[in-house]
Structures are given as structure tokens and as C-alpha cells.
Amino acid sequence: MMKLTLEAAKMLLAAAERKARELGLSEVIAIVDEGANLLALHRMDNARIAAIDIAINKAWTSAAMKMPTSDLSEAALPGGPSFGINTTNQGRIVILGGGIPLVKKGIIVGGVGVSGGTSAQDIEVANAAVQAFESIHERGGSPIATVRIGTSNSTHPSPYFIRE
């Protein structure tokens, strides 16, 4: 099983925060693991308190539904095929843009959720985290671990990114 680590989540938070600062935004950024469980949360100075739950739920939705939250917005409109989906799962499903799953080798390993700006801004900040995830993944090696937990096929297993 592939697993997103806390160290990886910190790297993704940093990439998203850099983008938010570049855009002049105060955002809340959440990272969840493959089971949609909260792994890391970062609330920038002056970010809205309400954005905490929204960011967490965007990350949760992206991992649980295996799609960006923005993909749900049109389908959830009145008369759409998923109208009312945001009322399911105790209201946890978010149909606002800013939640994007993290995918490695076709498998969801987590999700990122961002809240604090417009949906378009939140998507842009979330995409910065996704791009950081993909660029590190594409480079291979550190900070992506290729060792199996409990095996000794590396004398210095990386504490970063994905553990298989």
C-alpha cells in the first residue's frame, strides 16, 4: 500500500502557501491521506476560521470521491445528475473548487483542500501542491521512498513522500 507521509504533506503545504502568498491570499490548506483522514493542516495568518472546516472537507471530498471538488459543482446543480450530493455524508461533501486528489500510479494516495479565496483562487493554490507532488514523484528517489515498511532493502530509507 502506498502512503503519503507527514514530511510529504509539509512539502505540499509549503508549495501551496508560496502560491497563496504570491496571489496575496490568506488560505487554509489541508492534506489528507489515502483514507481521507486529516494528515496536516495549515492556517495562514488572517485566514478565515470558517475556512478550516471547508479546506478539510474539500481535501476529504477529493480523496473520498476520487475527483476534484470542482468536478462536482456543475453536476450538483438543480436538475444535474448529482443534485443534492453535498447534503450526503453529514454535509461533508464540498462542491466548491479547491479540493484535488493526489494520485500515484493511478492510485489515490491523498488529497489537498484549500479555502480562503474564490473557487478559482483555491484551485490555483491547490494545484501548486499537486504540481509539487507530481514534480517530486517524477524525479524519483528521494523524497519518494521506494522501500517497503519493515524491509531492509535500503540502509537509509527516506522519511519523505510515499512509502510503499
N, C-alpha and C positions, 0 to 999 in steps of 0.2 A: 504494500500500500504506500502511495506517495503522500508525504505530509509536509505542509507548509510550517516552517519553524518561526519562532518569535524573532530571531535575528533577521529573517527574510521580511517579516512583517514590518520591522523597524525600518528597513531599507525602503520598502514601499511607502510607508508613512512619510519618510523624508522626501522622496521624489514628489509625492502629492503636495506636500507642504511647499516645496520650492515652486511648483506651478501655481499654487494658490497665492503665494506672495507676489509672484510675477504678475498675476492678474489683479492684485490689490484686494484680495479676499481674505476673510477670516472664516475658515471652514472647520468642520468636524469630519475626521477621516476614520473609518472603521475598517478593520481587516478581520475576516472570519476564516476558519479552517474548512476542510472538506465536508464536515458535518454541519456547517453553517453556525458553529459555535464561535463566539467572540474570542479573538486571539489578541488584538491590540486596538486601542482607541486613542486618538489624539485630538484634543480640542485646542485649536489655536486661540491665542489671546483675542478677546472680544467676540468670539463666535457665539452665536445664539445657543442658549441652553436647550431649547426645543430641538435644535439640530442634532443633539446627541442621539436620541431615540430614532430620529429619521435616518441618520447615517448608518446606525447599527442595523436597522430594518432594511435599508437598501442593500447592504452587504449580505444580510441573511437571505433576502429575496433573490438576489443574483445567484447565490450558490444553491439555494433550495429549488428554484425554478429553472436553473441551468441556462440562464439567459440574462442579457442586460435588462435592467428595470425599464429603460426607455422603450423596449420592445413591447411591454405590456400596456403602455399608455393608450395607444390607438385601439388595441383590441378590447380595452376595458371601457371604452366609451359606450353610452347608451345605444343599444342595438348591435353592439360588437359581439364577437364570439366569446369574449371573456368578461362581458359586463358583470360587475359585482365581485370580480375576483379579489379586489382589495378589501372586501368585507370578510374574507375567509381567513383561516389561521389566526383567529383572535385579532383581526385587523392588522396583522403583521406584514402582509404583502403590500409593498410600495410600488406604485405605478409611475412615480416621478423619475426622471432621468438622474443618473449618478451612481447606480449600482451596476457593477460589471463583474462577471465571474473570472476567476483565474484558472486557466486551463494549461495542463502539461500533458503532451502526448494524447490529446483527446479526452483527458480525464479532468473533471473539476477538482482542483486542489484547494480552492478557497474562493473568496470574493472580496471586493472592495466596495465600500459605500461612502459617498461624500455628500454633505449637506451644508448649506450656508449661503449659496449663491442661487442664481437661476438654475433651472434644469440643465441648460446648455453649458453654463459655467461648471456645474458639478460634474457633468460628463467629461469636460476637458480636464479637470483636476483628477478625476478617477482614471482617465486614460493615461495620465502621466505615471500613475502607479502601475498600470497594466503594461505600459511600454518598458518601465524599469524591470518588471518581472520577466517580460519577453527578452529583453536585451541580455539580462544575466543568464537566462535559460539558454539562449542561443550561443553564448560564449563557451558554455560547457565548463566543466571543472568547477573550481571554487568561484562563486559561493553556492554552487549546486553540488550537494553531496551525492555521490553515486554508490555509497556503501549501504548495506542493509544493517539496520539496527541489530546489534547482537552478533554481528560477524566481525571477523578480523582481517578483511581483505584490504584494509588501509591502516597504516600506522598512525595517520593523522586525519581522521575523518573530520570534514568540515562541519562546524556547528550551524552553518548557514543554509539557507534556502530550502531545498526539497530533500527530504530523506525518503529513500525507497525501502 
